[in-house]
């Protein structure tokens, strides 16, 4: 019996080609609604997604022959993982595929914020030559705190090896520190960090984690970088902290207001007041969820997924 796979998002061409070469039967449907996909999902053994819609209990109950769900990305928050695993469905993600891209992006954001690169560029293009107001900071001598020390956090810490910085990490798992970062308690990280970089999944435990209490627990004013999930930060609390100078600058690749699909920004047409502040702040760098979105990671993510799907059927 052939293994039928339904692709509901477009991905790098090697994913389709290598699965076909390995003997899998590929089918694509990039436009049908969730309900339309549910009506035929019982015909498939596997599904390849990015984030077009949530794979919930209703969907899983109709996927009576599903053997695996492969998400071409780092996280699985769009899937009811507990229910899927209870049904014996293999869950596949590819955090290895874009960890380098996220690490390079994070480093670039810090250097841009520290040296006012985006602000200075905009000013010169507007006919202004302002040197003193664009005096920057050096990363050397600072302490960088990383929360979430998995694939992304470890890759970022490795990129920092060329700088004379202290790198601390905090994670809910024990003994994940390595030669690139010293694992410490959250309290110690908050006491010492000049820069905070988030590399977390979005879970009930991390939802709205960075709020006013969390921010005020830091001993020093600090910069914050978020390339993980927007809902890990309470934006209104972040803005209040920026107004009070507790947060010196923010590099946000993800926003609290993103849709679950990550393809559009707002749930409706209203622009939140906190976001309006971010749009006008010179010490804020915003990007549209592209930290892991390079040409190289596009191919690498697909390759990781192919390899993991083939591994499921070689067990």
C-alpha positions as CSV (number, residue, x, y, z in Angstrom):
1,X,0.0,0.0,0.0
2,X,1.4,3.4,-0.9
3,X,1.7,6.1,1.7
4,X,-0.5,9.1,0.7
5,X,0.7,12.5,1.9
6,X,-1.4,15.7,1.7
7,X,0.6,19.0,1.5
8,X,-1.5,21.9,2.6
9,X,1.2,24.6,2.4
10,X,3.8,25.2,-0.3
11,X,7.4,24.4,0.6
12,X,10.8,24.0,-1.0
13,X,10.5,21.8,-4.1
14,X,13.0,19.2,-2.7
15,X,10.5,18.1,-0.1
16,X,8.0,17.0,-2.7
17,X,10.6,15.6,-5.1
18,X,12.5,13.5,-2.5
19,X,9.3,12.1,-1.0
20,X,8.1,11.1,-4.5
21,X,11.5,9.6,-5.2
22,X,11.3,7.6,-1.9
23,X,7.9,6.1,-3.0
24,X,5.4,8.3,-1.2
25,X,2.3,9.5,-3.0
26,X,2.1,13.3,-2.9
27,X,-1.1,15.4,-3.1
28,X,-1.4,19.1,-2.7
29,X,-4.3,21.4,-1.6
30,X,-3.1,24.9,-0.7
31,X,-6.5,26.7,-1.0
32,X,-9.3,24.6,0.5
33,X,-10.8,25.6,3.9
34,X,-10.1,23.6,7.0
35,X,-13.6,22.1,6.8
36,X,-13.0,21.0,3.2
37,X,-9.7,19.4,4.1
38,X,-11.4,17.6,7.0
39,X,-13.9,16.1,4.6
40,X,-11.2,14.2,2.8
41,X,-8.4,13.8,5.4
42,X,-9.4,10.2,6.1
43,X,-7.9,9.3,2.7
44,X,-4.4,10.3,3.8
45,X,-1.6,8.7,5.9
46,X,0.4,11.9,6.4
47,X,0.0,15.6,6.3
48,X,2.7,18.3,5.7
49,X,1.8,21.8,7.0
50,X,3.3,25.1,8.0
51,X,0.7,27.0,9.9
52,X,-2.4,27.5,7.7
53,X,-4.8,26.4,10.3
54,X,-4.9,24.6,13.7
55,X,-4.9,20.8,13.7
56,X,-7.4,20.4,16.6
57,X,-9.5,17.5,18.0
58,X,-12.2,17.9,15.4
59,X,-9.6,17.6,12.6
60,X,-7.8,14.6,14.2
61,X,-11.1,12.7,14.8
62,X,-11.7,12.8,11.1
63,X,-8.2,11.8,10.2
64,X,-8.8,8.2,10.9
65,X,-5.8,6.9,8.8
66,X,-3.3,9.6,9.7
67,X,0.1,8.3,10.8
68,X,2.1,11.5,11.0
69,X,1.9,15.3,10.9
70,X,5.0,17.1,9.7
71,X,5.3,20.8,10.4
72,X,7.9,22.6,8.3
73,X,9.0,24.9,11.1
74,X,10.4,24.9,14.6
75,X,7.3,24.6,16.8
76,X,4.1,22.5,17.0
77,X,1.8,24.9,18.8
78,X,-0.7,24.8,15.9
79,X,-1.3,21.1,16.7
80,X,-3.1,19.5,19.6
81,X,-0.1,17.5,20.3
82,X,-1.4,15.6,23.3
83,X,-4.5,14.4,21.5
84,X,-2.5,13.5,18.3
85,X,0.0,11.5,20.3
86,X,-2.8,9.7,22.1
87,X,-4.0,8.5,18.7
88,X,-0.5,7.2,17.9
89,X,0.3,9.9,15.4
90,X,3.9,10.8,14.9
91,X,4.6,14.6,15.3
92,X,7.5,16.0,13.3
93,X,9.1,19.4,13.4
94,X,12.3,20.9,12.1
95,X,13.9,23.3,14.6
96,X,17.3,22.1,13.2
97,X,16.4,23.6,9.9
98,X,16.3,27.3,10.7
99,X,18.3,27.6,13.9
100,X,21.3,29.1,12.2
101,X,19.1,31.7,10.4
102,X,17.5,32.6,13.8
103,X,20.9,33.0,15.4
104,X,22.3,35.2,12.8
105,X,19.1,37.4,12.7
106,X,19.3,37.8,16.5
107,X,22.9,38.9,16.4
108,X,22.1,41.3,13.6
109,X,19.2,42.9,15.5
110,X,21.4,43.4,18.6
111,X,24.2,45.1,16.6
112,X,21.7,47.3,14.8
113,X,20.0,48.4,18.0
114,X,23.3,49.0,19.8
115,X,24.6,51.2,16.9
116,X,21.4,52.9,15.8
117,X,21.9,51.6,12.3
118,X,18.3,51.8,11.1
119,X,17.7,55.2,12.6
120,X,21.0,56.6,11.2
121,X,20.2,55.2,7.7
122,X,16.7,56.8,7.8
123,X,18.0,60.1,9.0
124,X,20.7,60.4,6.2
125,X,18.1,59.4,3.6
126,X,16.0,62.3,5.0
127,X,18.9,64.7,4.6
128,X,20.1,64.7,8.2
129,X,23.7,64.2,9.4
130,X,23.4,63.4,13.1
131,X,26.5,61.9,14.7
132,X,26.2,62.6,18.5
133,X,22.5,61.4,18.7
134,X,23.6,58.2,17.0
135,X,26.5,57.4,19.3
136,X,26.3,53.6,19.9
137,X,27.1,50.9,22.5
138,X,29.5,48.0,22.2
139,X,28.5,44.5,22.8
140,X,31.8,43.5,24.4
141,X,31.7,43.6,28.2
142,X,28.0,43.0,28.3
143,X,26.1,40.0,29.7
144,X,23.6,38.3,27.3
145,X,20.9,36.2,28.9
146,X,19.2,33.6,26.8
147,X,15.8,32.1,27.9
148,X,15.1,28.8,26.2
149,X,18.3,26.9,25.5
150,X,17.3,24.4,22.8
151,X,18.1,24.5,19.1
152,X,17.7,28.2,18.7
153,X,19.2,29.3,22.0
154,X,22.3,27.1,21.5
155,X,22.8,28.4,17.9
156,X,22.6,32.0,19.1
157,X,25.1,31.4,22.0
158,X,27.5,29.9,19.5
159,X,27.4,33.0,17.3
160,X,28.3,35.1,20.4
161,X,31.7,33.3,20.8
162,X,33.4,36.0,18.8
163,X,32.5,38.7,21.3
164,X,33.9,39.3,24.8
165,X,30.6,38.7,26.5
166,X,29.3,36.6,29.3
167,X,26.5,34.4,28.1
168,X,24.0,33.0,30.6
169,X,21.1,30.7,29.8
170,X,17.9,29.7,31.6
171,X,15.8,26.7,30.7
172,X,13.2,24.5,32.4
173,X,15.3,21.5,31.6
174,X,18.4,20.8,33.7
175,X,22.0,20.4,32.5
176,X,21.5,22.0,29.1
177,X,24.3,24.6,29.5
178,X,27.5,24.1,27.5
179,X,30.8,25.7,26.6
180,X,28.9,28.6,25.0
181,X,26.6,29.5,27.9
182,X,26.4,29.0,31.6
183,X,23.1,27.7,32.9
184,X,21.8,29.8,35.8
185,X,18.5,30.4,37.7
186,X,16.1,32.9,36.2
187,X,16.8,35.1,39.2
188,X,20.5,35.2,38.5
189,X,19.9,35.9,34.8
190,X,17.6,38.8,35.7
191,X,20.3,40.2,38.1
192,X,23.1,40.1,35.5
193,X,21.7,40.5,32.0
194,X,22.2,43.6,29.8
195,X,20.5,41.8,26.9
196,X,17.7,39.3,27.0
197,X,17.0,37.1,24.0
198,X,14.0,34.8,23.9
199,X,14.1,31.4,22.2
200,X,11.0,29.9,23.6
201,X,8.0,27.9,22.3
202,X,4.5,29.2,22.9
203,X,3.0,27.1,25.7
204,X,0.7,27.7,28.6
205,X,3.8,28.2,30.7
206,X,5.4,30.8,28.4
207,X,2.2,32.7,27.4
208,X,2.5,36.3,28.5
209,X,5.6,35.4,30.5
210,X,7.3,38.7,29.9
211,X,5.0,41.0,31.8
212,X,5.5,44.0,34.1
213,X,6.6,41.8,37.1
214,X,9.0,39.8,34.9
215,X,10.6,43.0,33.5
216,X,10.8,44.8,36.9
217,X,12.7,41.8,38.3
218,X,15.7,42.7,36.2
219,X,18.4,44.6,38.2
220,X,19.6,46.7,35.3
221,X,18.0,48.4,32.3
222,X,18.3,46.0,29.4
223,X,17.6,45.4,25.7
224,X,15.2,42.6,24.7
225,X,15.2,40.5,21.5
226,X,12.3,38.2,20.7
227,X,12.5,35.8,17.7
228,X,10.4,33.1,19.3
229,X,6.6,33.8,19.7
230,X,4.9,37.1,20.0
231,X,2.4,36.0,22.7
232,X,5.3,35.4,25.1
233,X,5.5,39.2,25.7
234,X,2.7,41.4,27.0
235,X,3.3,44.3,24.6
236,X,1.6,47.0,26.7
237,X,3.9,46.1,29.6
238,X,6.9,46.2,27.3
239,X,5.9,49.6,26.1
240,X,5.5,50.9,29.7
241,X,9.0,49.6,30.5
242,X,10.4,51.4,27.4
243,X,8.8,54.6,28.4
244,X,10.4,54.3,31.9
245,X,13.8,53.4,30.3
246,X,13.8,50.0,32.1
247,X,13.9,48.5,28.6
248,X,16.5,50.3,26.5
249,X,15.5,48.9,23.1
250,X,13.6,46.0,21.6
251,X,14.1,43.9,18.5
252,X,10.8,42.1,17.8
253,X,10.6,39.6,14.9
254,X,7.3,38.4,16.3
255,X,4.3,40.2,17.7
256,X,1.5,39.5,20.2
257,X,-1.0,40.5,17.5
258,X,0.0,38.0,14.8
259,X,-2.5,35.4,13.6
260,X,-1.7,31.8,14.4
261,X,-0.8,31.3,10.7
262,X,1.9,33.9,11.1
263,X,1.0,35.1,7.6
264,X,-0.8,38.3,8.6
265,X,-0.5,40.7,11.5
266,X,-3.8,41.6,13.1
267,X,-6.9,39.6,14.0
268,X,-9.0,42.6,13.0
269,X,-8.4,46.1,11.6
270,X,-7.8,47.8,14.9
271,X,-4.2,49.0,15.6
272,X,-3.5,48.5,19.4
273,X,-2.2,51.6,21.2
274,X,1.0,49.7,22.3
275,X,1.8,48.8,18.7
276,X,1.4,52.4,17.7
277,X,4.1,53.3,20.2
278,X,6.4,50.6,18.8
279,X,5.9,51.9,15.2
280,X,7.1,55.4,16.2
281,X,10.0,54.4,18.5
282,X,13.5,54.9,17.3
283,X,14.8,52.2,19.7
284,X,12.6,49.5,18.3
285,X,13.4,47.2,15.4
286,X,10.5,45.3,13.9
287,X,10.6,42.5,11.3
288,X,7.7,40.3,10.0
289,X,8.5,36.9,11.5
290,X,11.5,36.4,9.2
291,X,14.3,35.4,11.7
292,X,14.3,31.9,10.4
293,X,13.2,32.8,6.9
294,X,16.3,32.6,4.7
295,X,16.9,31.0,1.3
296,X,19.2,28.5,3.0
297,X,16.8,27.6,5.8
298,X,13.9,27.2,3.3
299,X,15.8,24.3,1.7
300,X,17.2,23.0,5.0
301,X,13.8,22.9,6.7
302,X,12.4,20.8,3.8
303,X,15.4,18.4,3.9
304,X,15.0,17.9,7.7
305,X,11.3,17.1,7.2
306,X,12.0,14.6,4.4
307,X,14.6,12.8,6.4
308,X,12.4,12.6,9.5
309,X,9.4,11.3,7.5
310,X,11.6,8.6,5.9
311,X,12.9,7.7,9.3
312,X,9.3,7.1,10.6
313,X,8.8,4.5,7.9
314,X,12.2,2.8,8.5
315,X,11.5,2.0,12.1
